[in-house]
Amino acid sequence: MLNKVRLLTPGPTPLPERVRLALARDMIHHRKSEFKAVMRRVQEQLRVLFGTEGPVLPLSCSGTGAMTAAAHSLFAPGEKVLVVEGGKFGQRWRGIAEQRGLTVVSIEVPWGQAVAPEDVRRALDADPSIKGVLVQLSETSTGVLHPVEALAALTRSRDVLLVVDGISGVSLSPCPMDAWGIDCLLTGSQKGLMLPPGLALLALSPRAWTRAENTPSGCFYFNLPKERANLEKGQTLFTSPVGLIVGLQESLSILLENGLDAVYRKQWALTMMTRTSATALGLELFAPKNFAWGITSVLLPAGVDGVEVVRLAAERHGVYMAGGQDHLKGRIVRIGHMGWVDWADVMAGLHALAASIQEAGGHIGSRDYLEQGLAAYHAALAVAPGAPLPLTHA
Ligand SMILES: *Cc1c(COP(=O)(O)O)cnc(C)c1O
C-alpha cells in the first residue's frame, strides 16, 4: 500500500485512464456495423502511425505472432534470409525463420551495438539469393536502435524485402514505412501503444503483398491476403479482439491528437533524461551510441547484482524494471520509458534504481542525478517544434 505500482518495463506498460474506460465498454459484435465503423476509424489512424498508404492488419496474437505471420507469408521454405542478430529478439527472428524452413545467414552484432549498414550491403552483394532482411527497429534486450532507414535504402533497390520488428519502436521513434521503403512493419499492443498485450499490427508494401499473394502461407491461422480481404469489409478473418481494437481507437486518438512529432519529442526527452541521470549516477550506458527511445539499458557497477537491484526496486519502491537476459543477466538493468510514462514516473524509476544499487552494496556518483536528468529533459523539450529531431545514428 505504500507505493503505487509503476511499470517501467518494456511491456506491458501502464494504461491511460481513457484507454481503460474504453476497454470497459459493453461488448459489440465483430460482424456488425458498429464494429466496422471502429475498424474504419482505426485504419485511418494506423495509416498515420505507420506512415503508409496501405492497410494495417490487426492480428489477434502477441507481437511474436506477427513476426511468425511475416516469415510464413513472405518466404517459402528453402528461401534464404539475412537476420540481424544483436540480441534476444534478433535471435527470435532466426528461430522463427528456421522453423519456417528458411535458410538463415546472420550478421552477428555485438550486444549493445547497432548493425553497420555497410555489413548488410556486403552480405547482400555477396549473395544475390538472399530474399529478405529481418531486423528489429529497437532491439529491446540491449536498448539499441538499428539504422532501419539506411537498411531500407539498401533493400529498396534490390529484390530483397526488409522486414522490421517494430514492437518496441513503433510510436516511440520515427519509422515512416512508405517514406523509408520498409516492406513489412509490425508491432504489438503492450508497449508504445499503451494497451494490454494480445493484439499485433502488421503492414506490407505493394511488392511484399505480391510476394504474400504468391507464397502459400503454410499456416491456417495467419493468412494475410485473406485478412486484407476481410479488412476491406471492416472485419478480421476470425473473431476480432473487439475490446483491444476499441481500446486501440482510444490510444491512437491520444497519440495522434497533438501529432506524432510531439510523441517522438517526448520520447526523446525521456531518453535524454534517463541517460543523463544514469551517467550522473556513475553508470555506464550499455548502448553508447545507437540507442532506442523507449528503453535505456545501463551496466551495473562491478559487484552489484542486477537481479537484486531489480527485485529491490520493485519491493521497496513499487518500480518494475527489467534485468538483462542470457550473458547480461545480473549485469544490466533496462529502464522502460514507453507509452503512458512521463517525467515523474522516470524520476521515480531513477530514484528506485539509485537507492536499490546502494542497498545492494554499490556506490552512486552525483547526489544531484535527478536535477541533472530533469535539466536534460527540459533542454530536450525546448528544441523548437518543427526543428528536426536529433538522429541517433549519424
Ligand atoms: C516485446 C518484443 C517482442 C515480443 O513480443 P511478444 O508480444 O512478447 O510476442 C518482440 N520483439 C521485440 C523487439 C520486442 O520488444
The ligand as a Gaussian input file, in Angstrom:
#p B3LYP/6-31G(d) Opt

LIG

0 1
 C        8.424000      -7.364000     -26.761000
 C        9.107000      -7.673000     -28.024000
 C        8.806000      -8.814000     -28.764000
 C        7.906000      -9.902000     -28.257000
 O        6.615000      -9.563000     -28.251000
 P        5.529000     -10.550000     -27.613000
 O        4.342000      -9.639000     -27.608000
 O        6.008000     -10.945000     -26.262000
 O        5.357000     -11.702000     -28.518000
 C        9.432000      -8.999000     -29.976000
 N       10.314000      -8.114000     -30.444000
 C       10.631000      -7.008000     -29.749000
 C       11.636000      -6.056000     -30.326000
 C       10.043000      -6.757000     -28.526000
 O       10.372000      -5.654000     -27.830000

